Amino acid sequence: MKVVVAVKRVIDYNVKVRVKSDNSGVETANVKMSMNPFDEIAVEEGVRMREAGVARELIAVSMGPQQSKETIRTALAMGSDRGIHVLHPDALEPLMVAKLMAAIIRKEAPDIVILGKQAIDDDSSQTGQMLAALLGWAQGTFASKLDFEGEFVAVTREIDGGLETIKLKLPAIITTDLRLNTPRYASLPNIMKAKKKPIEETSPGDLGVDVTPRLITVKVVEPAKRQAGVKVENVEELVEKLRNEAKVIS
């Protein structure tokens, strides 16, 4: 089967995010960027499927400025066969990403699409669900295990009450949770090989998708700083503060 994975370029998870001085967004200039961690899991799952003989081709798709090609190269170094880059200089909303992905999927005709359950920059967790709705495909979100049975895939999902297993008929959309796998590090030989793998460049206009923003960011502010705690000498003092100051007991 053919597999498509979506990869997003985000601020590295080890970097402390700083809000711009004009409160218009977060600072990205001279900040280390990397692949969204949940998308790394999606790529790893696709590579494992190909290694197991379940998949014959793995395509990595990313959307954004020219630097997004670096994220595709990372996916290629991990084991993807080729990449598709949708060049767009500005941020894309989840619905726009879903529409662009839908246009690519109609062209590529994959059997399964794997995305991270959310991106760590906006935490929207919407693209996979919107994509499934646009295509009319089955979806398995927050997947922690995949088992393929012919034209079906059994998806074990992490839900509030524990684990749920659903059976989907392919083609399907899958979004990954943390426990699906542990992504591999790209080896130096594979990094060198990735430079020779093809990356197709396209644009929203070429795909016939209007990416005009529908949302307006009014203001971005840092969370309020927590007040310092107070140490108490004994249980009696704790009870007194809970009763008189916090008013959580009577």
C-alpha positions in Angstrom: 0.0 0.0 0.0 1.0 3.6 -0.4 1.4 5.7 2.8 1.4 9.5 3.2 2.6 11.2 6.4 2.3 14.8 7.3 5.2 16.6 8.9 5.3 20.1 10.4 8.1 22.4 11.2 7.7 23.8 14.7 9.8 25.4 17.5 11.9 22.7 19.0 10.3 21.2 22.1 13.4 22.0 24.2 13.2 25.7 23.4 11.5 28.1 25.9 8.9 29.9 23.8 9.0 33.7 24.0 6.2 36.1 23.1 6.9 39.0 20.7 7.2 42.4 22.3 4.1 43.6 20.4 2.0 40.5 21.5 1.3 39.6 17.9 2.6 36.0 18.3 5.6 34.0 19.4 9.2 34.7 18.5 10.6 32.4 15.7 13.6 34.4 14.5 16.9 32.7 15.4 15.0 30.0 17.2 15.8 26.3 16.8 13.1 24.5 14.8 12.5 20.8 14.3 9.9 18.3 13.3 6.8 18.1 15.4 7.3 15.2 17.8 4.0 13.6 17.0 4.8 13.7 13.3 8.1 11.9 14.0 6.0 9.1 15.4 3.9 9.2 12.2 7.0 8.9 10.0 8.4 6.1 12.2 5.2 4.1 11.9 5.2 4.5 8.1 8.8 3.4 7.9 8.0 0.3 10.1 5.1 -0.5 7.8 7.4 -0.5 4.8 10.0 -2.6 6.6 7.4 -5.1 7.5 6.2 -5.3 3.9 2.9 -3.7 4.6 3.7 -0.5 2.6 5.5 -0.1 -0.7 6.0 3.6 -0.7 6.2 6.3 2.0 5.6 10.0 1.1 6.3 12.9 3.5 4.3 16.1 3.0 5.0 19.4 4.6 3.6 22.9 4.2 5.2 26.2 4.9 8.2 28.4 3.9 11.3 27.2 2.2 12.8 26.0 5.5 10.1 23.3 5.7 12.1 21.4 3.2 14.6 20.7 6.1 11.7 18.9 7.9 11.0 16.9 4.8 14.7 16.0 4.6 14.6 14.7 8.1 11.6 12.5 7.2 13.5 11.3 4.2 16.6 10.5 6.4 14.3 8.5 8.7 13.2 6.3 5.8 10.6 8.1 3.6 10.9 7.6 -0.1 10.1 11.1 -1.4 8.6 14.4 -0.3 6.1 17.0 -1.3 6.5 20.6 -0.2 3.6 23.0 -0.4 5.3 26.4 -0.4 3.5 29.1 1.5 5.3 31.8 3.5 2.7 32.4 6.2 1.1 30.3 8.9 -1.7 27.9 7.8 -4.8 27.2 9.8 -5.8 23.6 10.4 -8.7 23.7 7.9 -6.4 25.1 5.2 -3.9 22.3 5.9 -6.7 19.7 5.7 -7.8 21.1 2.4 -4.3 21.1 1.0 -3.7 17.6 2.2 -7.0 16.5 0.7 -5.9 17.9 -2.7 -2.6 16.0 -2.5 -4.3 12.8 -1.4 -6.7 12.9 -4.3 -3.7 13.2 -6.6 -1.5 10.5 -4.9 -4.3 8.1 -4.0 -2.7 6.6 -0.9 -4.2 3.7 1.1 -3.5 5.3 4.5 -2.6 8.8 5.8 -0.8 9.1 9.1 -0.6 12.4 11.0 0.5 13.5 14.5 -2.5 13.9 16.7 -1.5 17.5 17.3 1.2 20.1 16.7 3.0 21.3 19.8 2.9 25.0 18.6 -0.9 25.5 18.4 -2.2 22.2 20.0 -5.2 22.4 17.8 -5.6 18.6 17.2 -8.0 19.3 14.3 -6.3 18.6 11.0 -6.7 14.8 11.0 -10.4 14.9 11.8 -11.1 17.7 9.3 -9.2 15.7 6.6 -11.3 12.6 7.2 -14.4 14.7 6.9 -13.3 16.3 3.6 -12.4 12.9 2.1 -15.2 10.9 3.6 -12.7 8.4 4.9 -12.7 6.4 8.2 -10.6 7.8 10.9 -8.7 6.4 13.9 -7.5 9.2 16.3 -5.0 9.0 19.2 -3.7 5.6 17.9 -1.4 3.7 20.2 -1.3 0.5 18.1 -2.0 -0.5 14.5 -2.7 -4.0 13.2 -3.3 -4.6 9.5 -5.7 -7.3 8.3 -6.0 -7.3 4.5 -8.1 -4.2 3.6 -8.8 -3.4 7.2 -6.7 -1.9 10.0 -7.4 -2.4 13.7 -6.6 0.8 15.6 -6.1 0.8 19.4 -7.0 4.2 20.7 -6.2 5.9 24.0 -9.4 7.3 25.5 -10.3 8.7 28.9 -11.6 5.3 30.1 -8.6 3.3 29.0 -8.1 1.7 25.5 -10.6 1.2 22.7 -10.0 -0.9 19.6 -11.8 -0.1 16.4 -11.6 -1.7 12.9 -11.4 0.6 9.9 -11.7 -0.2 6.2 -9.0 1.3 4.2 -8.4 4.0 3.0 -8.3 5.6 6.4 -6.8 8.6 8.3 -4.8 7.8 11.4 -3.5 10.3 14.0 -0.7 9.1 16.3 -0.4 9.2 20.1 2.8 9.0 22.1 2.8 5.3 22.8 2.5 4.2 19.2 6.3 3.8 18.8 9.6 5.4 19.6 11.0 7.3 16.6 14.5 6.4 15.4 17.4 8.8 15.0 18.5 9.4 11.4 22.0 7.9 10.8 24.6 9.8 8.9 24.5 7.6 5.8 20.8 8.0 5.7 21.1 11.8 6.0 23.5 11.8 3.1 21.1 9.6 1.0 18.2 11.9 1.9 19.9 14.7 -0.1 19.4 12.7 -3.3 15.7 11.8 -2.7 13.2 13.8 -4.7 11.1 16.6 -3.2 8.3 17.9 -5.3 7.4 21.6 -4.8 3.9 22.9 -5.3 1.7 25.7 -4.0 -1.8 26.3 -2.8 -2.6 27.9 -6.1 -1.4 24.8 -8.0 -3.6 22.7 -5.8 -6.6 25.0 -6.2 -7.0 25.7 -2.5 -7.8 29.2 -1.1 -5.7 29.6 2.1 -7.0 33.0 3.0 -7.0 33.2 6.9 -10.3 32.9 8.6 -9.1 33.5 12.1 -7.6 36.7 13.5 -5.1 36.6 16.4 -6.1 39.4 18.7 -3.3 39.1 21.2 -0.7 36.6 22.5 0.4 36.9 26.1 2.5 34.7 28.4 0.7 32.8 31.2 0.6 34.7 34.5 3.4 33.9 36.8 2.5 31.7 39.8 2.8 33.3 43.2 5.4 31.9 45.5 4.1 29.3 48.0 4.2 29.5 51.8 5.7 27.0 54.1 3.7 26.1 57.3 5.1 24.9 60.5 2.5 22.4 61.4 -0.9 20.9 60.5 -2.8 23.4 62.6 -1.4 26.3 60.7 -2.2 24.5 57.4 -5.8 24.0 58.4 -6.1 27.6 59.5 -4.8 28.9 56.1 -7.1 26.5 54.2 -10.1 27.7 56.2 -9.4 31.5 56.4 -7.3 32.3 53.4 -8.0 29.7 50.7 -11.6 29.1 52.0 -11.5 25.6 50.7 -12.7 24.1 54.0 -15.2 25.3 56.6 
